[in-house]
């Protein structure tokens, strides 16, 4: 089931609605977030296309998809963990309403050293024929919302709503209720009806007999619960984790050893992590290291390199497999590494927010021996190779420096930052004023900040200003740069709260940047009226030429445009609503007079809400 040569999952395909259904709600969680990756997600959700391609070549299609999704998509991510983009894209402004930053909370533990770490998608679809008929899709991943090409794991469950409740869904509902309660904006039941989610019956993957949802929800004692549920005694245990250490300790690994006998514990990780842990702490485990050279050669040969892709190819998947009996094995798949912060260690509670999917099935099909056969071989040319410790790898003690940096990062991300927008001195420009608390900066450290859209750094202070920004450059995203002894140690992209002291139309400004002439406007109209746009249509939707529409003949009653508007009126009146809104957001001078005359005929059929 996890053969790297056969079982590949296309992220984009998993976000495409089932045939005959449309997306009504999407909730995602991620530790880190790449805005360019997130820009491509609506392409799958709205147009049924996979995610490859440069976002710069699909700006019109992206704009339309983001417009359609603005009230349907919510992405929870750890505050500060947006990947610093190479350059600012004004379309990021359309993503901001979808983004919900989360400050890590360890409860009774130390939140400074905790992480918001779950990686899941919950998708709700409505039938095009009957909105009361719904389907759900749950995607549980070990990867973040980035273009990272590391080796990850994912499970996809499809579900249908039935009359009877499915008991296993209660823990899933509680996870989202806690997530939304801590966000402080709206409650989960305003987004998805818990009663409906409780009645979803999931179709299990092949060779799987049951599924359970586990997360580090807060218990009655104020501490987080472990995201795994292992039997006290198992025949064998396999742990796949890119990270194992918590500082210089591995208490979670010691705890996991208690669930299986000697000679029956297998640890799969990165060679660097295993070396840093050292031979003594690895006693009792048969260790395998990720074969980076082999995968690097495979991926560079097979995958098209994108300017937005992460080129580090390494292990990022997380999996715990237990052979429970002669016939039964279980998997824990999801976000949690084998660290004390993620799992706890039997005596201390986890600090992170994590989500894991437990699958139970046939040992012969999903057990440890089957996976070892897929991943390793005697010639050491498999996905993993037998680990050989390196004698020259030494643990460098930077604990004090790392703690100081981690505390400074936490102070920045948990602070309330307000970015006030004021009218500028001239027409159509704006000034920004950033206010926030006084941050205690350690000796030898410095912090400077800028808006993400205009790189003009200021030394961090309680009141800072930027001037002469265009409406399309207004962004709630701030770039904090932390340095120590003059060397940049960390870049944080933090989402502030926008305070508008004047009228500003960001969406209109972004629209005007995309469509500057009549030809581009008409190309957009043609794109909107495509029944099922192809990938080539998405690329063709962005035009760079200038000028007017060649001839008014395309507007008469015999034209293709007239025919498509007639079809939209009869079968998809929502398209007329989009065209109506588009005209209100562009400069009126770029709308051909012939189209205005034609639209007078069809405007009366725009649905009234």
N, C-alpha and C positions, 0 to 999 in steps of 0.2 A: 504493500500500500504506500510505501514511502521510497520507492525506487527512484533515484535521481534521474535515471535515463528514461523512465516511462511515465511517472505520475507527476506531471507538471501542472501547476494551477495558474491560470491567467487571471490576475487580479481584476482586470477590466471586465472580463466575461462574468465574474461573480457579482458585479454591480448592475448588470443589464436586467431589466424587468422580464419576467416570464412572458411568453407570447400571449397577447390578449389582455395584458395587465399594464398598469402605469404606476410609477412610484408615488406614494402619498406621504411617506415619512422615512427619513434616514437618520440614524443616530450612530456616530462613530466615536471611538475613544482611541487615544494614542499618546504615548509618552512624548515623542517628538513629532514634528510636523514640518513638511516641506511645502511651501505655498504653491510652487510650480506643480508639484504632484497633485495637490488638492484641486488646482485649476482644471486638471484633465478629468477628474472624477465625474463632473456633470456630463461629459461627452458620453460616457457609458450609460448613465442614468436616464438621460433625455433622448439620446439619439441611437442607443443600442450599438455603440461602436467601442472597440477596445482602446486602450489608453496610449498606445505608442504614437509618437509624433511630437514635433516641437510646438510649444504653446504659441510661439510668435507667429506660426503659420495658420493658426485657427482662431484668431482673436474675435472675429464676428460670431463664429459658432460658439465659442466659449462665452461670449457676452450673452447670447440668447439663452444658452443652457443655464448660466448663473441666474439670469432673470427668472427663468421658470422654477428654479430650486430655492429661491430666496426665503420662502416660508416653510420649506420641507426638510432642509439639511441642518443638522447641528453636529459640530465636532468638538468634543471635549479633549483637551490636551494639557500637558503640564505647562503652567505659566513660565515664560522665559525660554521654552524649548522649541521655538520656531527656528528652523535653519536659516541662517543669514543668506538671503538671496544674492546672487552676483549683481543683479540690478533690479531696481524697483519697477514693478508692472502696475499700471493704474488699475488693472482688473482686480488687484488685491483688495481694493476698496469695496468691491462687491462681495468678497469672501468674508469680510470682517463681521457682518451681522450673523454669520453662521458659526463663528468661532466662540467657544466658551472656555476661557482659561481656568485651570484648576491649580490651586496652591496645595502642595502635598500636606497631608494631615495624618500623623501617626497616632492620634488619640492620646493615650497616656504615655506613649513613647516620645522620642526626640524627633520632631517633625523636620528639623534641619537636615537630618540624614535619611529622610524618606523620599519616596517618589510616587507620582501618579503614573502607573505603569500598564494598565490594561490595554489590550489591542483587539477590539471587536467592532463589528458592524451589526446593527439590527435594522433590517429593511422591511417596510410594510408596503404591500402592493394592493391596489384596488382593481377589480375587473372593469374593463372599458364598457362592458354591457350592463353590469350590475354592481354599483359601488358598494353594495352590502356584502359582496363576495370578496374576501380578502385572502391573501397569501403572505407568509412571512419567510424571511431568510436570515439566518444567523451565521455570521462568519467569525470564527475564532482564530486569531493569528498569533504568531510570535514576532511579526514585523511591525514597524511603525509606518506612518503615512508619509513615506519618503520613496525616492527612486533607488534606494539601497539595493544592491544586487547580491547581498549575502544569502547564504543557504538558510531558508526559513521553512516553517511548517504552518499549515493552515487546515482547518476543517470547516466544511460548509454543510449546514443543515437546512433543508427546505421544510416548511410547515404549512398546514392548512388549518383554518379555524373550524372547530366542530362544536357540538352541543355540550360535550362533557369536558370538565376541567382536566388538565394534565398536571398532576401534583408536582412534578419536577420543575415546572415553570415558576413556582413560587420564589425560589432563590434567585432566578433571573429577574423577576419583577422587583424583589427587594434590592438587588444591585442597582437597578435604574432609579428606584425611588430614593435611595440614599444619594446617588450621584446628583440627581436634580435638586434634592433638598439642600445639599451643600453648595449648589451653584447660586442659590438665593434669588433667581429670577422667576421661574415658573415651576410648577410641580409636574411630575411625570404624567399624572393622569390628565393633564391638559394637552399632552402631546400624543400619547397612546393610551387607550383605555386598558387598565390592568386586567379587567374582567375578560376582555377580548384576548389579550396575550395569554391569560391563564388557560384559555381553551384551544391554544395552538398545539397540534399534534405533529411532532417532528418525524420526518422520514429518516431512519438511521442509515448510515453507510453500510456497505457490504461487510459481512462478518462481525457486525456489532449488534449486541442484543439490548443494550441500555445506554442511556446518556444522562449525565448529571452535571449541573452547573455549580461551580464552586468559586467563591471570591473571598477577599479579605474584608468582609463586612464587619462592622463593629459589633462586639458582643455586649452583654449586659454590664460587664466589668469595665467598659470603655476601651478595651484593647481589641485589636484586629484578630480575626480568626484565620487559621491556616487555610490556604487555597487548595490543599490536597487532602485526600482521605484514603490512607493506605491501611490495609489489613496489618494486624500486629505481626503476623508471620507470613512470609512469602517464600517461594522456592528460589526466586532469583529477582534481582533488581537492576534496571538499567537507568542511568541518569544521563541525559543529554543537556548540556548547559554551557554556553560560551563564557559565563562568569560564575565563579565559585567563591572567591574570597570576599570577606568583609574586613577591610583593612588587611591585617596579617593573619587573620584567623579564618577557619572554615567550620564553624560550629554547626551549620546546617548539614554539611556533608557528614560530619560525625553522627548527627542525629539520624540521617538517612541510612547509615550503616546498620542501625538496629533493626531494620525491617527485612533483612535478608542475611543468610549465613555467609561465612568466609568462602572464598573461591566462587561465589555466585553474585558478586557485585561488579558491575561494569560501568565505567565512567567515560563519557565521550565529551571532549572539550577542545579548546584551542591549545596548541603546544605552548604558547607564551603563558597562558593562565596556569597550566599544569606545572611548568617550570618555576614560576613565581611562588606557587604553593609549596613546592619542595617534596622530596621523597618521603619524609617522615609523616606528613599530613595525608599522603596518598596511600598509606599502608592500608591494606584490606580491600583495595580497588584494583581491578584489571583495567588499565587506562589505554585509551585510544585518542589520537590527536587528529584534528581536521586536516585533510590532505589539501592544503591551499594551492599547491602547484598544479595538481590535476584539475581542480575546478577552475582555476584561473585560465588554464589552456582551453577547457571546454567552453567557458562563457565568452572569452574573447573571440573565439571562432564562430560561435552560434548567435551571439546577441549583437544587435546594432548598438553602437555606442551613442548615447545621447549627451548633449552638453549639460543636461541637468542630472545625469546619473551619478550615483556614488560609485566610484571605481574600486573601492576596497571590497575584495571578495573573501568572505570569511564565514565562520559559523555564527548564526544568530538564532537558530531554532532552539526551542525549549521543550523537553519531553521527559517524562518519567514513566517507565514501563515496569510493571510488576507481574511476574508469573505467579499467580495466586495459588493455583492448583494444577493438577495434571492436564486439565481441560480449559481453564479460564485464565485469561490475562487482562490487565487493565492498563489504560493509558491516561496520563494527565498531560494535556496539551494546552499551551497558551502562552501567557506573558511571563510567568515566574521563572527566574533563574534559581539555581540551587544555592542561594545565599540566605543568610539569616534575615536580611531586610525583606526578602520576598516570601520566605516560607516560615520564618521562625525557626526555633531549634529544639522544640519540645519543652524548654523551660522559659524562653522569652518569646513574646508574640511578634508577628511580622510588623514591619513599619510601613511597607508599601501598600498602595492600592493595586491589587492584582486580580486577574480573572483567568480561570482554568476550566477546561472542558474535560470531564472524566468519561471515558468510553470503556465499556466492558464487552469482551467478545471471545472468540475461539482462539485458544492459545496457539494452535497450529497455524493460524492465519495471521495473527497480530502479535505473537509472542517474541521474546528476546532473540531466540535463535534465528527466526525468520528475518528479523531486522539486521542481525549481524551478518547473515549471508548476503543481504542486499548491499551492505555498506563496506564490508571488508573482504579481503582475499589474502591468500598466502604470499602473493607477490608484492603486497603492499602498494597496489595501484588502485585501490578502491576509494570511496569517498572519505573513509577514515583509515588511518594506519596505526600500527602498534606504536605506542608512545615510548620514546627513548629520551630519558632525562638529559639535560645539558648541564655540564659541570660549571660552565662559566656564567650561568644566569644567577644574579644576586638580587635579593629583595632590597630595594632602595627605600629607606625610611623617610618619607615625606609627609608623615601623618599630621604633624603640626601645621605645615603649610596647606595641606589639603583641607584640614578642618577650618582654617581661617578663611580660605576661599569659599568653601561650601556655606559657611555662615553668612558671608557677604552676599553671595548669590541669593540665599534665602531671604535676607533682609530686603533685597531689591524686589524679588518677585512677590513677596507677601505685602508689600507696601501699596497704598492707594495712590495711584498716579492719575492726575486730571489734566487733560490737554484741552485748553479753552480756545475756541476759534472766534476771532474778532475780525471785523471788516478792516481791510488794509487802507492805505492812504490813497490808492488809485482804484479804478474800476476793475472788478473781477479778480482782485487779488486779496489774500487773507493773511492775517498774522496769527501765530500760535503762541500760547503761553502755557508752560508746563509747571505745575505745582505738585509738591509731594513732601514727605517727611524728611527730616534730617537723618541721613544714613551714617552710621559709625564706620568709618573706613580705617582698616588696620594700617599700622606703619608699613612703609615701603609699597603700599598699594595706592592706586588711583583709579577713579571712575570718571568716564566722560560719556555723554549721551547725545544722540541726535534723533531726528525723526527718520523713519526708514526711507521716506520718499526723497528727502533732500539731505545729502550728507554734509552737515554743518555741525561738527562736534562742539559741545560746550562742556566745561568741567562741571561735574554734578553739583547742583546747588538747589535750594528750596524753591527758587523761581527762575525760570529760563524762558527765553523768547526766540522765535524765528519769524522772519518777515518775508513778504512778497511771494506767497505760495499760491499756485493756481488751485482751483476747486478740485481738479483730478489728483492733486498731490496731497490733499488732506487725508491723513491716515492716523488711526489710533495706535499704530505700531511704532514702538520706540526701540532704538538700537543702543544698548548699554555695552560699553567696552571696558573690561576690567584689566588693569595692568599691574604687574609687580616688578619693581626695579626697572621700569621702562619697557618691559616685555609684555605683550598682550597675552593674557592667560585665559580669558573667556569672553565670548560674545554672547550676549543675551538679547533676544527679541521679545519685548514685553508689551502686552496689550494693555493700553491705558483706557480710561473712560473719556470719551469725547463730550465736551460741553459746548453747545452751539450758542453763541451770543448774537448770531446773525443768521440770515437765511442763506442756505447753501444747497446747491443741487449737484451732488457728486455724480449721481447716475447720469444726469443730463450732460455734465462735462465729459464724462468718459464716453458717452455715446457720440458726442461731437468730435472727439478725437478719432473714433473709429470710422465715422462717416463724415467726410468733408465735402462731398460733391454728389451730384444727382446720380451718377453711375454707381457709386458705392451704395447709395440709398436703395436703388432699384435692385442691386445684387442682393441686398439684405432681404428685400421683399420676396424675391424669387426663392431665396433660401428658406424663408419661413414657410412658403407654400409647398415645399417638397414634402411629399407624403412620408417617405422613408428615406431620408438622406443617406447617401453612401459615404464612406470615408473620403473619397475624392471630392464629394460635395462640400464636406467640412473644410477641406483645404481650399477649395475654390471660392468659399464664401468670403475669404479675405482678399480684397483687391487693392492694388497699390496705384492703379492708374487714376488720372484725373479727367475731368471734363463732364459734359452733359450727355444725357441719353441720346443715342444716335437718331432715333426717329419716333414720332408720336404714333406710328402704326401699331406699336405693341399695346396700345391702350384701347383699340377699338373692340367691338363685340366679337370679332372673329379671332382675336389674339389668344395665345396660350394663357397669358396672365388673366384675361377675363374668364376663361374657362376654369382656371384654378380657383379664382375668387368665388365663382358660382359653386364649385364643389365644396369649398370651405364653408360657405353659407349653409349648404344642405347637410354636411356631415361633420364638420369640425368648426363650429362657430367660435370656439375659443381662439382660433387663429386670427379671427377678425379683431378680437380684443387685444391681442398682442400687436397687431398692425396699428390699431388705434392708439395704444400707449406709445409705440415707437414714434409716431408723428408728433406727439406732444413733447418728446425729449430731444428732437433734432432741430437744427436751424431751419426755419420755414423756407428759406431761400433755396435749399437744396432739394426740396420736394418738387418734382416736375408739375407744372400747371395741369398737364394732361392727366396725371395721376390724381390730383386733387379733384378734378371733374369726375373721373371714374369713381373715386371713393365716395362721392356724394350719393351714388347709387347704392353702395354696399354699407355705408355707415349706419343706415337705419336698422341693419340686421345685427349690429354689435350687441351681444347679450347685456342686459341691464341687471346689475347686481345691487 
